[in-house]
Amino acid sequence: MWPTIATVLLLILSGFAVNKIFKKMKETPATDPESLVTSICFLLIGVVNLAGYWLGFPGVSTMALTVALLIIGAYFTRYLQVDGAKYPR
């Protein structure tokens, strides 16, 4: 029961996150692909762990892929766009 609820909740929240990412892309005039890598990696972490649970992947492989996605996402945070009005330099 709980895994099913967690799966449905993750899918719903991922849908909201993707929708928000696309709205942000439309609002900003110049969106580099590098600025989207962090968001995509964090969404893929949830998908990988969910697939690992439901399909029975070995824990080492899902953990290694999760750590790799975290490292890639952390590296590409330098390309995230910062609102200049909120954070003046």
Phi and psi restraints in degrees (range 20) as a CNS / XPLOR table:
assign (resid 1 and name C) (resid 2 and name N)
       (resid 2 and name CA) (resid 2 and name C) 1.0 -66.1 20.0 2
assign (resid 2 and name N) (resid 2 and name CA)
       (resid 2 and name C) (resid 3 and name N) 1.0 -40.1 20.0 2
assign (resid 2 and name C) (resid 3 and name N)
       (resid 3 and name CA) (resid 3 and name C) 1.0 -61.7 20.0 2
assign (resid 3 and name N) (resid 3 and name CA)
       (resid 3 and name C) (resid 4 and name N) 1.0 -35.3 20.0 2
assign (resid 3 and name C) (resid 4 and name N)
       (resid 4 and name CA) (resid 4 and name C) 1.0 -67.5 20.0 2
assign (resid 4 and name N) (resid 4 and name CA)
       (resid 4 and name C) (resid 5 and name N) 1.0 -42.6 20.0 2
assign (resid 4 and name C) (resid 5 and name N)
       (resid 5 and name CA) (resid 5 and name C) 1.0 -63.8 20.0 2
assign (resid 5 and name N) (resid 5 and name CA)
       (resid 5 and name C) (resid 6 and name N) 1.0 -42.8 20.0 2
assign (resid 5 and name C) (resid 6 and name N)
       (resid 6 and name CA) (resid 6 and name C) 1.0 -63.7 20.0 2
assign (resid 6 and name N) (resid 6 and name CA)
       (resid 6 and name C) (resid 7 and name N) 1.0 -37.3 20.0 2
assign (resid 6 and name C) (resid 7 and name N)
       (resid 7 and name CA) (resid 7 and name C) 1.0 -66.4 20.0 2
assign (resid 7 and name N) (resid 7 and name CA)
       (resid 7 and name C) (resid 8 and name N) 1.0 -46.8 20.0 2
assign (resid 7 and name C) (resid 8 and name N)
       (resid 8 and name CA) (resid 8 and name C) 1.0 -63.9 20.0 2
assign (resid 8 and name N) (resid 8 and name CA)
       (resid 8 and name C) (resid 9 and name N) 1.0 -41.2 20.0 2
assign (resid 8 and name C) (resid 9 and name N)
       (resid 9 and name CA) (resid 9 and name C) 1.0 -64.3 20.0 2
assign (resid 9 and name N) (resid 9 and name CA)
       (resid 9 and name C) (resid 10 and name N) 1.0 -41.9 20.0 2
assign (resid 9 and name C) (resid 10 and name N)
       (resid 10 and name CA) (resid 10 and name C) 1.0 -64.0 20.0 2
assign (resid 10 and name N) (resid 10 and name CA)
       (resid 10 and name C) (resid 11 and name N) 1.0 -41.5 20.0 2
assign (resid 10 and name C) (resid 11 and name N)
       (resid 11 and name CA) (resid 11 and name C) 1.0 -65.5 20.0 2
assign (resid 11 and name N) (resid 11 and name CA)
       (resid 11 and name C) (resid 12 and name N) 1.0 -40.6 20.0 2
assign (resid 11 and name C) (resid 12 and name N)
       (resid 12 and name CA) (resid 12 and name C) 1.0 -65.4 20.0 2
assign (resid 12 and name N) (resid 12 and name CA)
       (resid 12 and name C) (resid 13 and name N) 1.0 -47.0 20.0 2
assign (resid 12 and name C) (resid 13 and name N)
       (resid 13 and name CA) (resid 13 and name C) 1.0 -66.8 20.0 2
assign (resid 13 and name N) (resid 13 and name CA)
       (resid 13 and name C) (resid 14 and name N) 1.0 -34.5 20.0 2
assign (resid 13 and name C) (resid 14 and name N)
       (resid 14 and name CA) (resid 14 and name C) 1.0 -65.6 20.0 2
assign (resid 14 and name N) (resid 14 and name CA)
       (resid 14 and name C) (resid 15 and name N) 1.0 -38.4 20.0 2
assign (resid 14 and name C) (resid 15 and name N)
       (resid 15 and name CA) (resid 15 and name C) 1.0 -62.0 20.0 2
assign (resid 15 and name N) (resid 15 and name CA)
       (resid 15 and name C) (resid 16 and name N) 1.0 -42.5 20.0 2
assign (resid 15 and name C) (resid 16 and name N)
       (resid 16 and name CA) (resid 16 and name C) 1.0 -64.3 20.0 2
assign (resid 16 and name N) (resid 16 and name CA)
       (resid 16 and name C) (resid 17 and name N) 1.0 -39.5 20.0 2
assign (resid 16 and name C) (resid 17 and name N)
       (resid 17 and name CA) (resid 17 and name C) 1.0 -65.6 20.0 2
assign (resid 17 and name N) (resid 17 and name CA)
       (resid 17 and name C) (resid 18 and name N) 1.0 -43.0 20.0 2
assign (resid 17 and name C) (resid 18 and name N)
       (resid 18 and name CA) (resid 18 and name C) 1.0 -64.8 20.0 2
assign (resid 18 and name N) (resid 18 and name CA)
       (resid 18 and name C) (resid 19 and name N) 1.0 -39.9 20.0 2
assign (resid 18 and name C) (resid 19 and name N)
       (resid 19 and name CA) (resid 19 and name C) 1.0 -61.7 20.0 2
assign (resid 19 and name N) (resid 19 and name CA)
       (resid 19 and name C) (resid 20 and name N) 1.0 -43.2 20.0 2
assign (resid 19 and name C) (resid 20 and name N)
       (resid 20 and name CA) (resid 20 and name C) 1.0 -66.3 20.0 2
assign (resid 20 and name N) (resid 20 and name CA)
       (resid 20 and name C) (resid 21 and name N) 1.0 -38.1 20.0 2
assign (resid 20 and name C) (resid 21 and name N)
       (resid 21 and name CA) (resid 21 and name C) 1.0 -62.9 20.0 2
assign (resid 21 and name N) (resid 21 and name CA)
       (resid 21 and name C) (resid 22 and name N) 1.0 -43.4 20.0 2
assign (resid 21 and name C) (resid 22 and name N)
       (resid 22 and name CA) (resid 22 and name C) 1.0 -67.1 20.0 2
assign (resid 22 and name N) (resid 22 and name CA)
       (resid 22 and name C) (resid 23 and name N) 1.0 -36.4 20.0 2
assign (resid 22 and name C) (resid 23 and name N)
       (resid 23 and name CA) (resid 23 and name C) 1.0 -64.7 20.0 2
assign (resid 23 and name N) (resid 23 and name CA)
       (resid 23 and name C) (resid 24 and name N) 1.0 -41.0 20.0 2
assign (resid 23 and name C) (resid 24 and name N)
       (resid 24 and name CA) (resid 24 and name C) 1.0 -64.8 20.0 2
assign (resid 24 and name N) (resid 24 and name CA)
       (resid 24 and name C) (resid 25 and name N) 1.0 -37.2 20.0 2
assign (resid 24 and name C) (resid 25 and name N)
       (resid 25 and name CA) (resid 25 and name C) 1.0 -63.1 20.0 2
assign (resid 25 and name N) (resid 25 and name CA)
       (resid 25 and name C) (resid 26 and name N) 1.0 -38.5 20.0 2
assign (resid 25 and name C) (resid 26 and name N)
       (resid 26 and name CA) (resid 26 and name C) 1.0 -72.2 20.0 2
assign (resid 26 and name N) (resid 26 and name CA)
       (resid 26 and name C) (resid 27 and name N) 1.0 -30.4 20.0 2
assign (resid 26 and name C) (resid 27 and name N)
       (resid 27 and name CA) (resid 27 and name C) 1.0 -74.1 20.0 2
assign (resid 27 and name N) (resid 27 and name CA)
       (resid 27 and name C) (resid 28 and name N) 1.0 -37.1 20.0 2
assign (resid 27 and name C) (resid 28 and name N)
       (resid 28 and name CA) (resid 28 and name C) 1.0 -87.1 20.0 2
assign (resid 28 and name N) (resid 28 and name CA)
       (resid 28 and name C) (resid 29 and name N) 1.0 133.5 20.0 2
assign (resid 28 and name C) (resid 29 and name N)
       (resid 29 and name CA) (resid 29 and name C) 1.0 -69.2 20.0 2
assign (resid 29 and name N) (resid 29 and name CA)
       (resid 29 and name C) (resid 30 and name N) 1.0 -42.5 20.0 2
assign (resid 29 and name C) (resid 30 and name N)
       (resid 30 and name CA) (resid 30 and name C) 1.0 -119.5 20.0 2
assign (resid 30 and name N) (resid 30 and name CA)
       (resid 30 and name C) (resid 31 and name N) 1.0 103.4 20.0 2
assign (resid 30 and name C) (resid 31 and name N)
       (resid 31 and name CA) (resid 31 and name C) 1.0 -108.7 20.0 2
assign (resid 31 and name N) (resid 31 and name CA)
       (resid 31 and name C) (resid 32 and name N) 1.0 116.8 20.0 2
assign (resid 31 and name C) (resid 32 and name N)
       (resid 32 and name CA) (resid 32 and name C) 1.0 -79.2 20.0 2
assign (resid 32 and name N) (resid 32 and name CA)
       (resid 32 and name C) (resid 33 and name N) 1.0 147.7 20.0 2
assign (resid 32 and name C) (resid 33 and name N)
       (resid 33 and name CA) (resid 33 and name C) 1.0 -62.7 20.0 2
assign (resid 33 and name N) (resid 33 and name CA)
       (resid 33 and name C) (resid 34 and name N) 1.0 -27.5 20.0 2
assign (resid 33 and name C) (resid 34 and name N)
       (resid 34 and name CA) (resid 34 and name C) 1.0 -64.9 20.0 2
assign (resid 34 and name N) (resid 34 and name CA)
       (resid 34 and name C) (resid 35 and name N) 1.0 -28.8 20.0 2
assign (resid 34 and name C) (resid 35 and name N)
       (resid 35 and name CA) (resid 35 and name C) 1.0 -73.7 20.0 2
assign (resid 35 and name N) (resid 35 and name CA)
       (resid 35 and name C) (resid 36 and name N) 1.0 -14.8 20.0 2
assign (resid 35 and name C) (resid 36 and name N)
       (resid 36 and name CA) (resid 36 and name C) 1.0 -95.0 20.0 2
assign (resid 36 and name N) (resid 36 and name CA)
       (resid 36 and name C) (resid 37 and name N) 1.0 -11.9 20.0 2
assign (resid 36 and name C) (resid 37 and name N)
       (resid 37 and name CA) (resid 37 and name C) 1.0 -63.8 20.0 2
assign (resid 37 and name N) (resid 37 and name CA)
       (resid 37 and name C) (resid 38 and name N) 1.0 -40.1 20.0 2
assign (resid 37 and name C) (resid 38 and name N)
       (resid 38 and name CA) (resid 38 and name C) 1.0 -62.2 20.0 2
assign (resid 38 and name N) (resid 38 and name CA)
       (resid 38 and name C) (resid 39 and name N) 1.0 -46.9 20.0 2
assign (resid 38 and name C) (resid 39 and name N)
       (resid 39 and name CA) (resid 39 and name C) 1.0 -63.8 20.0 2
assign (resid 39 and name N) (resid 39 and name CA)
       (resid 39 and name C) (resid 40 and name N) 1.0 -41.3 20.0 2
assign (resid 39 and name C) (resid 40 and name N)
       (resid 40 and name CA) (resid 40 and name C) 1.0 -65.7 20.0 2
assign (resid 40 and name N) (resid 40 and name CA)
       (resid 40 and name C) (resid 41 and name N) 1.0 -41.2 20.0 2
assign (resid 40 and name C) (resid 41 and name N)
       (resid 41 and name CA) (resid 41 and name C) 1.0 -63.5 20.0 2
assign (resid 41 and name N) (resid 41 and name CA)
       (resid 41 and name C) (resid 42 and name N) 1.0 -42.3 20.0 2
assign (resid 41 and name C) (resid 42 and name N)
       (resid 42 and name CA) (resid 42 and name C) 1.0 -68.3 20.0 2
assign (resid 42 and name N) (resid 42 and name CA)
       (resid 42 and name C) (resid 43 and name N) 1.0 -34.0 20.0 2
assign (resid 42 and name C) (resid 43 and name N)
       (resid 43 and name CA) (resid 43 and name C) 1.0 -69.3 20.0 2
assign (resid 43 and name N) (resid 43 and name CA)
       (resid 43 and name C) (resid 44 and name N) 1.0 -38.1 20.0 2
assign (resid 43 and name C) (resid 44 and name N)
       (resid 44 and name CA) (resid 44 and name C) 1.0 -67.3 20.0 2
assign (resid 44 and name N) (resid 44 and name CA)
       (resid 44 and name C) (resid 45 and name N) 1.0 -27.4 20.0 2
assign (resid 44 and name C) (resid 45 and name N)
       (resid 45 and name CA) (resid 45 and name C) 1.0 -61.2 20.0 2
assign (resid 45 and name N) (resid 45 and name CA)
       (resid 45 and name C) (resid 46 and name N) 1.0 -44.5 20.0 2
assign (resid 45 and name C) (resid 46 and name N)
       (resid 46 and name CA) (resid 46 and name C) 1.0 -64.8 20.0 2
assign (resid 46 and name N) (resid 46 and name CA)
       (resid 46 and name C) (resid 47 and name N) 1.0 -40.1 20.0 2
assign (resid 46 and name C) (resid 47 and name N)
       (resid 47 and name CA) (resid 47 and name C) 1.0 -67.0 20.0 2
assign (resid 47 and name N) (resid 47 and name CA)
       (resid 47 and name C) (resid 48 and name N) 1.0 -41.9 20.0 2
assign (resid 47 and name C) (resid 48 and name N)
       (resid 48 and name CA) (resid 48 and name C) 1.0 -64.0 20.0 2
assign (resid 48 and name N) (resid 48 and name CA)
       (resid 48 and name C) (resid 49 and name N) 1.0 -45.2 20.0 2
assign (resid 48 and name C) (resid 49 and name N)
       (resid 49 and name CA) (resid 49 and name C) 1.0 -68.0 20.0 2
assign (resid 49 and name N) (resid 49 and name CA)
       (resid 49 and name C) (resid 50 and name N) 1.0 -35.6 20.0 2
assign (resid 49 and name C) (resid 50 and name N)
       (resid 50 and name CA) (resid 50 and name C) 1.0 -67.2 20.0 2
assign (resid 50 and name N) (resid 50 and name CA)
       (resid 50 and name C) (resid 51 and name N) 1.0 -43.6 20.0 2
assign (resid 50 and name C) (resid 51 and name N)
       (resid 51 and name CA) (resid 51 and name C) 1.0 -65.8 20.0 2
assign (resid 51 and name N) (resid 51 and name CA)
       (resid 51 and name C) (resid 52 and name N) 1.0 -37.3 20.0 2
assign (resid 51 and name C) (resid 52 and name N)
       (resid 52 and name CA) (resid 52 and name C) 1.0 -64.0 20.0 2
assign (resid 52 and name N) (resid 52 and name CA)
       (resid 52 and name C) (resid 53 and name N) 1.0 -35.7 20.0 2
assign (resid 52 and name C) (resid 53 and name N)
       (resid 53 and name CA) (resid 53 and name C) 1.0 -71.3 20.0 2
assign (resid 53 and name N) (resid 53 and name CA)
       (resid 53 and name C) (resid 54 and name N) 1.0 -50.6 20.0 2
assign (resid 53 and name C) (resid 54 and name N)
       (resid 54 and name CA) (resid 54 and name C) 1.0 -75.1 20.0 2
assign (resid 54 and name N) (resid 54 and name CA)
       (resid 54 and name C) (resid 55 and name N) 1.0 -32.3 20.0 2
assign (resid 54 and name C) (resid 55 and name N)
       (resid 55 and name CA) (resid 55 and name C) 1.0 -96.9 20.0 2
assign (resid 55 and name N) (resid 55 and name CA)
       (resid 55 and name C) (resid 56 and name N) 1.0 -4.7 20.0 2
assign (resid 55 and name C) (resid 56 and name N)
       (resid 56 and name CA) (resid 56 and name C) 1.0 75.4 20.0 2
assign (resid 56 and name N) (resid 56 and name CA)
       (resid 56 and name C) (resid 57 and name N) 1.0 34.0 20.0 2
assign (resid 56 and name C) (resid 57 and name N)
       (resid 57 and name CA) (resid 57 and name C) 1.0 -65.7 20.0 2
assign (resid 57 and name N) (resid 57 and name CA)
       (resid 57 and name C) (resid 58 and name N) 1.0 151.9 20.0 2
assign (resid 57 and name C) (resid 58 and name N)
       (resid 58 and name CA) (resid 58 and name C) 1.0 -62.7 20.0 2
assign (resid 58 and name N) (resid 58 and name CA)
       (resid 58 and name C) (resid 59 and name N) 1.0 145.6 20.0 2
assign (resid 58 and name C) (resid 59 and name N)
       (resid 59 and name CA) (resid 59 and name C) 1.0 -63.0 20.0 2
assign (resid 59 and name N) (resid 59 and name CA)
       (resid 59 and name C) (resid 60 and name N) 1.0 -32.9 20.0 2
assign (resid 59 and name C) (resid 60 and name N)
       (resid 60 and name CA) (resid 60 and name C) 1.0 -66.6 20.0 2
assign (resid 60 and name N) (resid 60 and name CA)
       (resid 60 and name C) (resid 61 and name N) 1.0 -40.3 20.0 2
assign (resid 60 and name C) (resid 61 and name N)
       (resid 61 and name CA) (resid 61 and name C) 1.0 -69.4 20.0 2
assign (resid 61 and name N) (resid 61 and name CA)
       (resid 61 and name C) (resid 62 and name N) 1.0 -42.4 20.0 2
assign (resid 61 and name C) (resid 62 and name N)
       (resid 62 and name CA) (resid 62 and name C) 1.0 -68.6 20.0 2
assign (resid 62 and name N) (resid 62 and name CA)
       (resid 62 and name C) (resid 63 and name N) 1.0 -36.7 20.0 2
assign (resid 62 and name C) (resid 63 and name N)
       (resid 63 and name CA) (resid 63 and name C) 1.0 -68.0 20.0 2
assign (resid 63 and name N) (resid 63 and name CA)
       (resid 63 and name C) (resid 64 and name N) 1.0 -40.2 20.0 2
assign (resid 63 and name C) (resid 64 and name N)
       (resid 64 and name CA) (resid 64 and name C) 1.0 -64.5 20.0 2
assign (resid 64 and name N) (resid 64 and name CA)
       (resid 64 and name C) (resid 65 and name N) 1.0 -42.2 20.0 2
assign (resid 64 and name C) (resid 65 and name N)
       (resid 65 and name CA) (resid 65 and name C) 1.0 -67.2 20.0 2
assign (resid 65 and name N) (resid 65 and name CA)
       (resid 65 and name C) (resid 66 and name N) 1.0 -36.7 20.0 2
assign (resid 65 and name C) (resid 66 and name N)
       (resid 66 and name CA) (resid 66 and name C) 1.0 -64.5 20.0 2
assign (resid 66 and name N) (resid 66 and name CA)
       (resid 66 and name C) (resid 67 and name N) 1.0 -44.2 20.0 2
assign (resid 66 and name C) (resid 67 and name N)
       (resid 67 and name CA) (resid 67 and name C) 1.0 -65.6 20.0 2
assign (resid 67 and name N) (resid 67 and name CA)
       (resid 67 and name C) (resid 68 and name N) 1.0 -40.2 20.0 2
assign (resid 67 and name C) (resid 68 and name N)
       (resid 68 and name CA) (resid 68 and name C) 1.0 -62.4 20.0 2
assign (resid 68 and name N) (resid 68 and name CA)
       (resid 68 and name C) (resid 69 and name N) 1.0 -43.0 20.0 2
assign (resid 68 and name C) (resid 69 and name N)
       (resid 69 and name CA) (resid 69 and name C) 1.0 -66.3 20.0 2
assign (resid 69 and name N) (resid 69 and name CA)
       (resid 69 and name C) (resid 70 and name N) 1.0 -36.6 20.0 2
assign (resid 69 and name C) (resid 70 and name N)
       (resid 70 and name CA) (resid 70 and name C) 1.0 -63.6 20.0 2
assign (resid 70 and name N) (resid 70 and name CA)
       (resid 70 and name C) (resid 71 and name N) 1.0 -42.5 20.0 2
assign (resid 70 and name C) (resid 71 and name N)
       (resid 71 and name CA) (resid 71 and name C) 1.0 -65.9 20.0 2
assign (resid 71 and name N) (resid 71 and name CA)
       (resid 71 and name C) (resid 72 and name N) 1.0 -43.4 20.0 2
assign (resid 71 and name C) (resid 72 and name N)
       (resid 72 and name CA) (resid 72 and name C) 1.0 -64.3 20.0 2
assign (resid 72 and name N) (resid 72 and name CA)
       (resid 72 and name C) (resid 73 and name N) 1.0 -44.2 20.0 2
assign (resid 72 and name C) (resid 73 and name N)
       (resid 73 and name CA) (resid 73 and name C) 1.0 -63.1 20.0 2
assign (resid 73 and name N) (resid 73 and name CA)
       (resid 73 and name C) (resid 74 and name N) 1.0 -39.9 20.0 2
assign (resid 73 and name C) (resid 74 and name N)
       (resid 74 and name CA) (resid 74 and name C) 1.0 -67.0 20.0 2
assign (resid 74 and name N) (resid 74 and name CA)
       (resid 74 and name C) (resid 75 and name N) 1.0 -36.8 20.0 2
assign (resid 74 and name C) (resid 75 and name N)
       (resid 75 and name CA) (resid 75 and name C) 1.0 -65.6 20.0 2
assign (resid 75 and name N) (resid 75 and name CA)
       (resid 75 and name C) (resid 76 and name N) 1.0 -41.4 20.0 2
assign (resid 75 and name C) (resid 76 and name N)
       (resid 76 and name CA) (resid 76 and name C) 1.0 -84.3 20.0 2
assign (resid 76 and name N) (resid 76 and name CA)
       (resid 76 and name C) (resid 77 and name N) 1.0 5.7 20.0 2
assign (resid 76 and name C) (resid 77 and name N)
       (resid 77 and name CA) (resid 77 and name C) 1.0 -66.7 20.0 2
assign (resid 77 and name N) (resid 77 and name CA)
       (resid 77 and name C) (resid 78 and name N) 1.0 -19.6 20.0 2
assign (resid 77 and name C) (resid 78 and name N)
       (resid 78 and name CA) (resid 78 and name C) 1.0 -65.9 20.0 2
assign (resid 78 and name N) (resid 78 and name CA)
       (resid 78 and name C) (resid 79 and name N) 1.0 -20.2 20.0 2
assign (resid 78 and name C) (resid 79 and name N)
       (resid 79 and name CA) (resid 79 and name C) 1.0 -95.7 20.0 2
assign (resid 79 and name N) (resid 79 and name CA)
       (resid 79 and name C) (resid 80 and name N) 1.0 0.3 20.0 2
assign (resid 79 and name C) (resid 80 and name N)
       (resid 80 and name CA) (resid 80 and name C) 1.0 -64.4 20.0 2
assign (resid 80 and name N) (resid 80 and name CA)
       (resid 80 and name C) (resid 81 and name N) 1.0 144.5 20.0 2
assign (resid 80 and name C) (resid 81 and name N)
       (resid 81 and name CA) (resid 81 and name C) 1.0 -85.7 20.0 2
assign (resid 81 and name N) (resid 81 and name CA)
       (resid 81 and name C) (resid 82 and name N) 1.0 133.2 20.0 2
assign (resid 81 and name C) (resid 82 and name N)
       (resid 82 and name CA) (resid 82 and name C) 1.0 -110.1 20.0 2
assign (resid 82 and name N) (resid 82 and name CA)
       (resid 82 and name C) (resid 83 and name N) 1.0 135.7 20.0 2
assign (resid 82 and name C) (resid 83 and name N)
       (resid 83 and name CA) (resid 83 and name C) 1.0 -71.1 20.0 2
assign (resid 83 and name N) (resid 83 and name CA)
       (resid 83 and name C) (resid 84 and name N) 1.0 118.9 20.0 2
assign (resid 83 and name C) (resid 84 and name N)
       (resid 84 and name CA) (resid 84 and name C) 1.0 -67.1 20.0 2
assign (resid 84 and name N) (resid 84 and name CA)
       (resid 84 and name C) (resid 85 and name N) 1.0 -27.5 20.0 2
assign (resid 84 and name C) (resid 85 and name N)
       (resid 85 and name CA) (resid 85 and name C) 1.0 -72.0 20.0 2
assign (resid 85 and name N) (resid 85 and name CA)
       (resid 85 and name C) (resid 86 and name N) 1.0 -33.3 20.0 2
assign (resid 85 and name C) (resid 86 and name N)
       (resid 86 and name CA) (resid 86 and name C) 1.0 -80.5 20.0 2
assign (resid 86 and name N) (resid 86 and name CA)
       (resid 86 and name C) (resid 87 and name N) 1.0 -36.1 20.0 2
assign (resid 86 and name C) (resid 87 and name N)
       (resid 87 and name CA) (resid 87 and name C) 1.0 -125.4 20.0 2
assign (resid 87 and name N) (resid 87 and name CA)
       (resid 87 and name C) (resid 88 and name N) 1.0 81.7 20.0 2
assign (resid 87 and name C) (resid 88 and name N)
       (resid 88 and name CA) (resid 88 and name C) 1.0 -71.2 20.0 2
assign (resid 88 and name N) (resid 88 and name CA)
       (resid 88 and name C) (resid 89 and name N) 1.0 149.2 20.0 2
